[in-house]
Amino acid sequence: MYVAVKGGEKAIRNAHRLLAHKRRGDRTVPDLTLAQIAEQLSLSVARVMAEGSLYDLELAALAIKQSRGDLIEAIFLLRAYRTTLPRFGYSLPLDTGDMLVRRRISATYKDLPGGQLLGPTFDYTHRLLDFSLAAEGGVPPERPELAKIDDDDAKIPRVTDLLGQEGLIEADRPAGETDDGDVGDLTREPLSFPADRDLRLQNLARGDEGFLLALGYSTQRGYGRTHPFAGEIRFGEVEVEFFAEELGFAVPLGRVQVTECQMVNQFQGSAKAPPQFTRGYGLVFGQSERKAMSMALVDRALRAAELGEEEIAPAQDQEFVLSHSDNVQATGFVEHLKLPHYVDFQAELDLVRRMRREWQERQTAEAGDARQEAAE
Amino acid sequence: MAAEAGTDGDTEPETLTERRRALMGLLAGAHVGELASAWAAIARQPAYRVIRAPETGLVMLRGRAGGGGKPFNLGEATVTRAVVALETGETGFAYALGRDKKKALFSALFDALWQRADHRDAVETLLARPLAEARRKADAETKSETTATRVDFFTMVRGED
């Protein structure tokens, strides 16, 4: 029997009203502006754009405000919003070698063209709370130090491009490979297995930072070890270009900020390939080094089959990794458990009651048999 | 693919298409206020009609595996586009990241206006050059800030003297 239950409308309406009130918080405290969020919580904004898979600073800031700072809720809001917009097409691939670099480091080569550029980083800070930030109307920080630029237009080459020539590190692509062929798009076609690297990278790029961090960490601790080195991490702005059919040329659309990580991994070689360094790749919207590094570790781990490595660890299992990386899907399934399951549970209750009754009856019968045997 | 876009402002793009691309790149990076005031300063504004009203949609941004390998879909970005036609026949297009519809309209107008020989100089002088100069300055400042954080492994003495 199915019984429709109504009656939550008023409670829901009032709960939403209460939520809006709580979101605003103490009304004597100034309301947060989107510009404040975008400017001063920029790494939260970056995470929401990356995992929401939608680059728009203002929308991400709005989502963070609306979600009271719950970033997964904010990511959910962006994912929902994108479904309301038409798709104009695909950009040309971003050229990260032509980045306006704000940070670039290599853990493998000390001296390299362009140098080690620390940029705005938490690294080398002491992780001590800075109480000067707690003071209202405090002294603004010093302006950044400026240094003379040697060559205004010098590009900063990717480390992997510099070292690829020797053949010690695998190339970006096998010789002769072209851009021909479709690029998988999991916003258009649901994921199926085995998934090629293009789909895996798309999945990881929008995957949950915490999940990828844990998986990347697991490979370091021995569950699918890949002996990684951070070949290069760079963060900055790249130009987006879109080929407009009606114009017949690629139009520059403006710039986006991305973080790129080139992980360089030891490889013993196989029957087909000589020993050389292999690579894992991470590319993420905004400044998000932890995510880009985790993505690169997991990308490399997921290449196990391609490189003829034994697949023994969770991070090497693409069905496990790719099916559980999306925090919107994950939160949807975990959190749906709190929705009413009254009828399901009623059925379970009836079942457990019946099983208990039968169990009782069996117990009583067995006890009766035992008494009878003892009496005989 | 025309990868060597002359959008830095300090390079002189060769062909008309390259110059137009450069202008569109500057328009895409501009603030709507800059476009509005440049439009106000244009003498002999031609009449125009809107062919495609400003519309916001998505472009899927692509990266390359390893930076230079096979393309993959990185994630989407909001993009706003518009098309206008001048009474004199030129059609102007706008495409830019973001959701600013007013900016798309101004950008399409400037793209159309630039195609007219008698307005090109005005567009370049009032808009393109100042935008390119502002961008060059901003980029130089970014590079300068970043360069100040370069690790110098060998030299113990830093700075002047």
HADDOCK unambig.tbl for C-alpha pairs under 7 A between the chains (distance, minus, plus):
assign (segid A and resid 53 and name CA) (segid B and resid 75 and name CA) 4.64 0.50 0.50
assign (segid A and resid 53 and name CA) (segid B and resid 76 and name CA) 5.84 0.50 0.50
assign (segid A and resid 54 and name CA) (segid B and resid 75 and name CA) 5.95 0.50 0.50
assign (segid A and resid 54 and name CA) (segid B and resid 76 and name CA) 4.70 0.50 0.50
assign (segid A and resid 54 and name CA) (segid B and resid 77 and name CA) 5.10 0.50 0.50
assign (segid A and resid 55 and name CA) (segid B and resid 76 and name CA) 6.10 0.50 0.50
assign (segid A and resid 55 and name CA) (segid B and resid 77 and name CA) 4.35 0.50 0.50
assign (segid A and resid 55 and name CA) (segid B and resid 78 and name CA) 6.57 0.50 0.50
assign (segid A and resid 56 and name CA) (segid B and resid 77 and name CA) 6.32 0.50 0.50
assign (segid A and resid 56 and name CA) (segid B and resid 78 and name CA) 6.28 0.50 0.50
assign (segid A and resid 56 and name CA) (segid B and resid 98 and name CA) 6.49 0.50 0.50
assign (segid A and resid 85 and name CA) (segid B and resid 57 and name CA) 5.04 0.50 0.50
assign (segid A and resid 85 and name CA) (segid B and resid 58 and name CA) 6.47 0.50 0.50
assign (segid A and resid 86 and name CA) (segid B and resid 57 and name CA) 4.90 0.50 0.50
assign (segid A and resid 86 and name CA) (segid B and resid 58 and name CA) 6.15 0.50 0.50
assign (segid A and resid 87 and name CA) (segid B and resid 57 and name CA) 5.63 0.50 0.50
assign (segid A and resid 87 and name CA) (segid B and resid 58 and name CA) 4.61 0.50 0.50
assign (segid A and resid 87 and name CA) (segid B and resid 59 and name CA) 5.98 0.50 0.50
assign (segid A and resid 88 and name CA) (segid B and resid 57 and name CA) 6.18 0.50 0.50
assign (segid A and resid 88 and name CA) (segid B and resid 58 and name CA) 5.66 0.50 0.50
assign (segid A and resid 88 and name CA) (segid B and resid 59 and name CA) 5.48 0.50 0.50
assign (segid A and resid 89 and name CA) (segid B and resid 59 and name CA) 5.17 0.50 0.50
assign (segid A and resid 89 and name CA) (segid B and resid 60 and name CA) 6.33 0.50 0.50
assign (segid A and resid 90 and name CA) (segid B and resid 59 and name CA) 5.36 0.50 0.50
assign (segid A and resid 90 and name CA) (segid B and resid 60 and name CA) 4.63 0.50 0.50
assign (segid A and resid 90 and name CA) (segid B and resid 61 and name CA) 6.03 0.50 0.50
assign (segid A and resid 91 and name CA) (segid B and resid 59 and name CA) 6.38 0.50 0.50
assign (segid A and resid 91 and name CA) (segid B and resid 60 and name CA) 6.03 0.50 0.50
assign (segid A and resid 91 and name CA) (segid B and resid 61 and name CA) 4.97 0.50 0.50
assign (segid A and resid 91 and name CA) (segid B and resid 62 and name CA) 5.92 0.50 0.50
assign (segid A and resid 92 and name CA) (segid B and resid 62 and name CA) 6.34 0.50 0.50
assign (segid A and resid 93 and name CA) (segid B and resid 61 and name CA) 7.00 0.50 0.50
assign (segid A and resid 93 and name CA) (segid B and resid 62 and name CA) 4.49 0.50 0.50
assign (segid A and resid 93 and name CA) (segid B and resid 63 and name CA) 4.74 0.50 0.50
assign (segid A and resid 93 and name CA) (segid B and resid 64 and name CA) 6.22 0.50 0.50
assign (segid A and resid 93 and name CA) (segid B and resid 71 and name CA) 6.26 0.50 0.50
assign (segid A and resid 94 and name CA) (segid B and resid 62 and name CA) 6.07 0.50 0.50
assign (segid A and resid 94 and name CA) (segid B and resid 63 and name CA) 5.13 0.50 0.50
assign (segid A and resid 96 and name CA) (segid B and resid 67 and name CA) 6.36 0.50 0.50
assign (segid A and resid 102 and name CA) (segid B and resid 146 and name CA) 5.66 0.50 0.50
assign (segid A and resid 103 and name CA) (segid B and resid 146 and name CA) 6.87 0.50 0.50
assign (segid A and resid 115 and name CA) (segid B and resid 150 and name CA) 6.41 0.50 0.50
assign (segid A and resid 116 and name CA) (segid B and resid 150 and name CA) 5.43 0.50 0.50
assign (segid A and resid 116 and name CA) (segid B and resid 151 and name CA) 5.52 0.50 0.50
assign (segid A and resid 117 and name CA) (segid B and resid 146 and name CA) 6.38 0.50 0.50
assign (segid A and resid 117 and name CA) (segid B and resid 147 and name CA) 6.63 0.50 0.50
assign (segid A and resid 117 and name CA) (segid B and resid 149 and name CA) 5.52 0.50 0.50
assign (segid A and resid 117 and name CA) (segid B and resid 150 and name CA) 4.32 0.50 0.50
assign (segid A and resid 117 and name CA) (segid B and resid 151 and name CA) 6.48 0.50 0.50
assign (segid A and resid 118 and name CA) (segid B and resid 149 and name CA) 5.31 0.50 0.50
assign (segid A and resid 118 and name CA) (segid B and resid 150 and name CA) 6.18 0.50 0.50
assign (segid A and resid 119 and name CA) (segid B and resid 146 and name CA) 5.44 0.50 0.50
assign (segid A and resid 119 and name CA) (segid B and resid 149 and name CA) 5.79 0.50 0.50
assign (segid A and resid 144 and name CA) (segid B and resid 145 and name CA) 6.21 0.50 0.50
assign (segid A and resid 145 and name CA) (segid B and resid 145 and name CA) 6.06 0.50 0.50
assign (segid A and resid 145 and name CA) (segid B and resid 148 and name CA) 6.10 0.50 0.50
assign (segid A and resid 146 and name CA) (segid B and resid 144 and name CA) 5.08 0.50 0.50
assign (segid A and resid 146 and name CA) (segid B and resid 145 and name CA) 4.81 0.50 0.50
assign (segid A and resid 146 and name CA) (segid B and resid 148 and name CA) 5.60 0.50 0.50
assign (segid A and resid 147 and name CA) (segid B and resid 144 and name CA) 4.99 0.50 0.50
assign (segid A and resid 147 and name CA) (segid B and resid 145 and name CA) 6.47 0.50 0.50
assign (segid A and resid 147 and name CA) (segid B and resid 147 and name CA) 5.78 0.50 0.50
assign (segid A and resid 147 and name CA) (segid B and resid 148 and name CA) 4.76 0.50 0.50
assign (segid A and resid 148 and name CA) (segid B and resid 144 and name CA) 6.11 0.50 0.50
assign (segid A and resid 149 and name CA) (segid B and resid 143 and name CA) 6.94 0.50 0.50
assign (segid A and resid 149 and name CA) (segid B and resid 144 and name CA) 5.81 0.50 0.50
assign (segid A and resid 149 and name CA) (segid B and resid 147 and name CA) 6.81 0.50 0.50
assign (segid A and resid 172 and name CA) (segid B and resid 65 and name CA) 6.90 0.50 0.50
assign (segid A and resid 172 and name CA) (segid B and resid 66 and name CA) 5.24 0.50 0.50
assign (segid A and resid 172 and name CA) (segid B and resid 68 and name CA) 5.44 0.50 0.50
assign (segid A and resid 172 and name CA) (segid B and resid 69 and name CA) 4.68 0.50 0.50
assign (segid A and resid 173 and name CA) (segid B and resid 69 and name CA) 4.92 0.50 0.50
assign (segid A and resid 179 and name CA) (segid B and resid 70 and name CA) 5.95 0.50 0.50
assign (segid A and resid 179 and name CA) (segid B and resid 71 and name CA) 6.88 0.50 0.50
assign (segid A and resid 183 and name CA) (segid B and resid 71 and name CA) 6.69 0.50 0.50
assign (segid A and resid 183 and name CA) (segid B and resid 72 and name CA) 6.02 0.50 0.50
assign (segid A and resid 185 and name CA) (segid B and resid 73 and name CA) 6.42 0.50 0.50
assign (segid A and resid 198 and name CA) (segid B and resid 71 and name CA) 6.88 0.50 0.50
assign (segid A and resid 198 and name CA) (segid B and resid 72 and name CA) 4.66 0.50 0.50
assign (segid A and resid 199 and name CA) (segid B and resid 72 and name CA) 7.00 0.50 0.50
assign (segid A and resid 201 and name CA) (segid B and resid 72 and name CA) 6.84 0.50 0.50
assign (segid A and resid 202 and name CA) (segid B and resid 72 and name CA) 6.43 0.50 0.50
assign (segid A and resid 202 and name CA) (segid B and resid 73 and name CA) 5.42 0.50 0.50
assign (segid A and resid 202 and name CA) (segid B and resid 74 and name CA) 5.40 0.50 0.50
assign (segid A and resid 205 and name CA) (segid B and resid 74 and name CA) 6.22 0.50 0.50
assign (segid A and resid 251 and name CA) (segid B and resid 21 and name CA) 6.03 0.50 0.50
assign (segid A and resid 251 and name CA) (segid B and resid 24 and name CA) 6.81 0.50 0.50
assign (segid A and resid 252 and name CA) (segid B and resid 21 and name CA) 6.92 0.50 0.50
assign (segid A and resid 252 and name CA) (segid B and resid 24 and name CA) 6.59 0.50 0.50
assign (segid A and resid 252 and name CA) (segid B and resid 25 and name CA) 4.72 0.50 0.50
assign (segid A and resid 253 and name CA) (segid B and resid 25 and name CA) 6.24 0.50 0.50
assign (segid A and resid 253 and name CA) (segid B and resid 28 and name CA) 5.54 0.50 0.50
assign (segid A and resid 253 and name CA) (segid B and resid 95 and name CA) 6.00 0.50 0.50
assign (segid A and resid 253 and name CA) (segid B and resid 96 and name CA) 4.38 0.50 0.50
assign (segid A and resid 253 and name CA) (segid B and resid 97 and name CA) 5.48 0.50 0.50
assign (segid A and resid 254 and name CA) (segid B and resid 25 and name CA) 6.35 0.50 0.50
assign (segid A and resid 254 and name CA) (segid B and resid 28 and name CA) 5.34 0.50 0.50
assign (segid A and resid 254 and name CA) (segid B and resid 29 and name CA) 5.21 0.50 0.50
assign (segid A and resid 254 and name CA) (segid B and resid 96 and name CA) 6.27 0.50 0.50
assign (segid A and resid 254 and name CA) (segid B and resid 97 and name CA) 5.96 0.50 0.50
assign (segid A and resid 262 and name CA) (segid B and resid 66 and name CA) 6.92 0.50 0.50
assign (segid A and resid 281 and name CA) (segid B and resid 65 and name CA) 6.54 0.50 0.50
assign (segid A and resid 281 and name CA) (segid B and resid 66 and name CA) 5.30 0.50 0.50
